Structures are given as structure tokens and as C-alpha cells.
Amino acid sequence: MEDLVGTVWIDEADSEIARAEGQFLADFKLGFGLLVDIHKGLSFTLEKQKINDEVWLTKRVSGQGKASFGVFILRVHGRSAADMSDYRKFQTGVTILPGSQVIDDNGAPKPAEPVPPVAPSQSPK
């Protein structure tokens, strides 16, 4: 990776990468070119944005040049760009059903605590 040059913009308030640009000055291979084979001159740009004032996520990725990822997985020769948007925040909930066991850090079940009986009209569906 010593032949990769570029610039990185850091958001000072969050110490997070906001943008990165780079270019390969020589061919780069990983796994004898079977995993990654990047040709000299390949350049890329990565832009991130802060979503909901909480987390930094990818906004845009673009690149141009010639590269292969995996033997038959992905080959790129030319220009490519991907825009990401419409991020949504999901909320989840958890319900512990009667008879469930709690697992400790070692993966073993913790001793069962007494569970109060549930009336038939209150049983989970």
C-alpha cells in the first residue's frame, strides 16, 4: 500500500473521516492477484455524512480505473459511482418468554430465576 497516495478530510468535532480521495501509483495485488488486483492509476473518492446528528455513514463512493476483486466476483474497467441515501433508523424491542434461559458470558445457561405465573388471558401470542 506504499504506492497509494491521497488526501483525507477529518471532521474535527467528531474525529471522523468525512471524505477521502486516493490514487494508486503502481499495481497492487493481494493473494497473488486472486483476491485483489488493482492496476496503476486507479483512483477513488469516498464521501461520508452525519445522519440524524448521530452516526457517520457513506454518502457516495466513486472510482475510475481497472481492478478485479476475487477471481470471478467483480471486475471493473472504467468509471463507477454509487450514491447512498434515505437512511432510516429502526427501533426494536425484546420480549423474554417464560421458560427462556439467560446465557452468561461463557455461553452456559445461568441458573433459572423463579418466573411468576402468567394468567391465561395475559399469555404472549
Buried (B, 14 or more C-beta within 10 A) or exposed (E): EEEBEEEEEEBEEEEEBBBBBBBBEEBBEEEEEEEEBBBEEBBBBBBBBBBEEEEBEEBBBBBBBBBBEEEEEEEBEEEEEEEEEEEEEEEEEEEEEEEEEEEEEEEEEEEEEEEEEEEEEEEEE
